């Protein structure tokens, strides 16, 4: 943005196609994308300077490079070799966005087990997991309910058992334990950030985070 960027175009390559096929990415567009808001009402990971972020599948990516004098295969090979390339594509893009915005709320759950050592109890070990999944979407094998057993009912179950296990420890944990169950990770991302002001203030407490 410091150089005047007004948008980002994500290009698929053979490697990314294997990791996250374009078909699945297009399917996931059926789910709303969310941003959490700070105290000033500003969304996270949002830059008003960027007016659009289209995504091109592998076929469209290859067409994009046709006018540049650098075939897509050449660019893919340079990426694989770790060589940075920069050149004029010889084309322009016109991007049109349509969006429907609405406010939603979902609670986070926080618990704290104070450490037993007076000198170390101000240091925290934060265990976090998101307690939601995608909900209902495009049917997979005839089932449109996305249960999320591994992503992330398993993580939520671990959070329920951890406090019980720590309470039974003898001697008790020397550092304080914070349990943080948050919502919206699938749509928002960066779910440890959703703890906001709940997390120990930086500079006054030392903390380490473990996410499930």
C-alpha positions as CSV (number, residue, x, y, z in Angstrom):
1,X,0.0,0.0,0.0
2,X,3.0,2.3,0.6
3,X,3.6,2.0,-3.2
4,X,0.0,2.7,-4.2
5,X,-1.6,-0.7,-4.2
6,X,-5.4,-0.6,-4.5
7,X,-6.2,-4.3,-4.5
8,X,-4.8,-7.8,-4.2
9,X,-5.3,-10.6,-6.8
10,X,-4.7,-14.1,-5.4
11,X,-3.3,-16.4,-8.1
12,X,-3.6,-20.2,-7.8
13,X,-0.6,-22.3,-8.7
14,X,-0.2,-26.1,-8.8
15,X,1.0,-26.3,-5.2
16,X,-1.8,-24.2,-3.7
17,X,-4.3,-26.1,-5.9
18,X,-3.3,-29.3,-4.1
19,X,-3.4,-27.7,-0.6
20,X,-6.7,-25.9,-1.0
21,X,-8.4,-26.8,-4.4
22,X,-10.2,-23.8,-6.0
23,X,-13.4,-25.8,-6.1
24,X,-13.4,-26.0,-2.3
25,X,-12.5,-22.3,-2.0
26,X,-15.4,-21.4,-4.2
27,X,-17.7,-23.7,-2.1
28,X,-16.5,-22.0,1.1
29,X,-17.6,-18.6,-0.2
30,X,-21.1,-19.7,0.7
31,X,-20.2,-19.0,4.3
32,X,-20.1,-15.3,5.5
33,X,-16.8,-13.8,6.3
34,X,-16.5,-11.9,9.5
35,X,-14.3,-9.4,11.2
36,X,-14.1,-8.6,14.8
37,X,-14.3,-4.9,15.8
38,X,-12.0,-3.0,18.1
39,X,-13.2,-0.4,20.6
40,X,-13.3,2.2,17.9
41,X,-15.5,0.0,15.7
42,X,-12.7,-0.8,13.2
43,X,-12.5,-4.3,11.8
44,X,-9.4,-6.4,12.1
45,X,-7.2,-7.3,9.2
46,X,-8.9,-4.7,7.0
47,X,-7.3,-2.0,4.9
48,X,-9.7,0.5,3.4
49,X,-7.0,1.3,0.7
50,X,-7.6,-2.1,-0.8
51,X,-10.7,-2.0,-2.9
52,X,-10.9,-5.6,-4.0
53,X,-9.3,-9.0,-3.7
54,X,-10.4,-11.4,-6.5
55,X,-9.1,-15.0,-6.7
56,X,-8.1,-16.6,-10.0
57,X,-8.1,-20.3,-10.5
58,X,-5.2,-22.1,-12.2
59,X,-6.6,-21.7,-15.7
60,X,-7.3,-18.0,-15.3
61,X,-3.9,-17.5,-13.7
62,X,-2.2,-18.9,-16.8
63,X,-4.2,-16.6,-19.0
64,X,-3.2,-13.6,-16.9
65,X,0.4,-14.1,-17.8
66,X,-0.1,-14.6,-21.5
67,X,0.5,-10.9,-22.3
68,X,3.5,-10.5,-20.0
69,X,6.1,-12.5,-21.9
70,X,6.5,-14.7,-18.9
71,X,4.5,-18.0,-19.1
72,X,2.8,-19.1,-16.0
73,X,5.1,-22.2,-15.9
74,X,8.1,-19.9,-15.8
75,X,6.7,-18.0,-12.8
76,X,5.7,-21.2,-11.0
77,X,9.3,-22.6,-11.5
78,X,10.7,-19.3,-10.1
79,X,8.5,-19.5,-7.1
80,X,9.5,-23.1,-6.5
81,X,13.2,-22.1,-6.8
82,X,12.7,-19.2,-4.3
83,X,13.5,-16.6,-6.9
84,X,11.6,-13.3,-6.7
85,X,10.3,-12.0,-10.0
86,X,8.7,-8.6,-10.9
87,X,7.4,-7.5,-14.2
88,X,4.6,-5.7,-16.0
89,X,1.7,-8.0,-16.7
90,X,0.6,-5.9,-19.6
91,X,-3.1,-6.0,-18.6
92,X,-5.5,-4.0,-16.4
93,X,-8.3,-5.3,-14.2
94,X,-11.7,-3.9,-13.3
95,X,-13.1,-5.3,-10.1
96,X,-16.7,-4.9,-8.9
97,X,-17.6,-5.8,-5.3
98,X,-21.0,-6.5,-3.8
99,X,-21.4,-7.0,-0.1
100,X,-24.1,-7.3,2.5
101,X,-23.1,-6.2,6.0
102,X,-24.7,-6.9,9.3
103,X,-23.7,-6.9,13.0
104,X,-23.6,-10.2,14.9
105,X,-22.5,-11.0,18.4
106,X,-21.2,-14.2,19.9
107,X,-19.8,-14.6,23.5
108,X,-16.3,-15.7,24.4
109,X,-15.7,-17.7,27.6
110,X,-12.8,-17.1,29.9
111,X,-11.7,-18.9,33.1
112,X,-8.6,-18.4,35.3
113,X,-6.8,-20.7,37.7
114,X,-4.4,-18.6,39.8
115,X,-0.9,-19.9,40.1
116,X,0.4,-21.1,43.5
117,X,3.8,-19.4,43.4
118,X,3.5,-15.7,44.5
119,X,6.5,-14.8,42.4
120,X,5.2,-16.6,39.2
121,X,1.4,-16.3,39.4
122,X,1.5,-13.1,37.3
123,X,2.9,-15.2,34.4
124,X,0.2,-16.9,32.4
125,X,-0.1,-20.0,30.3
126,X,-3.1,-19.4,28.0
127,X,-5.0,-22.4,26.6
128,X,-7.4,-21.5,23.8
129,X,-9.7,-23.1,21.3
130,X,-12.6,-22.0,19.2
131,X,-16.0,-23.6,20.2
132,X,-17.8,-23.2,16.8
133,X,-17.5,-24.6,13.3
134,X,-19.1,-23.6,10.0
135,X,-22.7,-24.7,10.7
136,X,-24.7,-25.5,7.6
137,X,-23.3,-25.3,4.0
138,X,-23.1,-27.1,0.7
139,X,-24.0,-30.8,1.2
140,X,-21.1,-33.2,1.4
141,X,-22.1,-36.8,0.7
142,X,-25.7,-35.8,1.2
143,X,-25.2,-34.1,4.6
144,X,-25.2,-30.3,4.8
145,X,-24.4,-30.1,8.5
146,X,-20.7,-29.3,9.1
147,X,-20.3,-31.0,12.5
148,X,-16.7,-30.1,13.1
149,X,-15.8,-33.0,15.3
150,X,-12.0,-32.4,14.9
151,X,-12.4,-28.7,14.1
152,X,-13.1,-28.0,16.7
153,X,-15.2,-30.1,19.1
154,X,-12.0,-31.9,20.1
155,X,-10.3,-28.7,21.1
156,X,-13.4,-27.5,23.1
157,X,-13.5,-30.9,24.9
158,X,-9.8,-30.5,25.9
159,X,-10.5,-27.1,27.3
160,X,-13.3,-28.6,29.5
161,X,-10.9,-31.2,30.9
162,X,-7.8,-29.1,31.4
163,X,-9.1,-27.1,34.4
164,X,-10.2,-30.3,36.1
165,X,-6.8,-31.8,35.6
166,X,-5.0,-28.7,36.8
167,X,-7.2,-28.6,40.0
168,X,-6.1,-32.1,40.9
169,X,-2.4,-31.4,40.5
170,X,-0.3,-31.6,43.6
171,X,1.6,-29.5,43.8
172,X,-0.6,-27.0,42.0
173,X,0.7,-25.2,38.8
174,X,3.1,-22.4,39.9
175,X,2.0,-20.1,37.0
176,X,-1.6,-19.0,36.4
177,X,-3.6,-20.8,33.9
178,X,-6.1,-19.0,31.6
179,X,-8.7,-20.9,29.6
180,X,-10.1,-19.1,26.6
181,X,-12.9,-20.4,24.5
182,X,-13.8,-18.2,21.6
183,X,-16.3,-18.0,18.8
184,X,-16.0,-17.0,15.1
185,X,-12.5,-18.5,14.4
186,X,-13.7,-20.1,11.1
187,X,-14.9,-16.8,9.8
188,X,-12.6,-14.4,11.6
189,X,-9.3,-16.3,12.0
190,X,-6.6,-15.5,14.5
191,X,-8.8,-16.7,17.3
192,X,-6.3,-16.0,20.2
193,X,-6.7,-12.3,19.3
194,X,-10.4,-12.5,20.1
195,X,-9.5,-12.6,23.8
196,X,-8.9,-8.9,23.5
197,X,-8.5,-7.1,26.9
198,X,-9.0,-10.4,28.7
199,X,-5.4,-11.5,28.0
200,X,-2.7,-10.2,30.4
201,X,-1.4,-6.7,29.3
202,X,1.9,-6.9,27.4
203,X,4.9,-5.6,29.4
204,X,3.3,-6.3,32.8
205,X,2.9,-10.0,32.6
206,X,4.7,-12.8,30.8
207,X,2.5,-15.2,29.0
208,X,2.6,-18.2,26.6
209,X,-0.2,-19.4,24.5
210,X,-1.3,-22.9,23.4
211,X,-4.1,-23.2,20.8
212,X,-6.1,-26.3,20.1
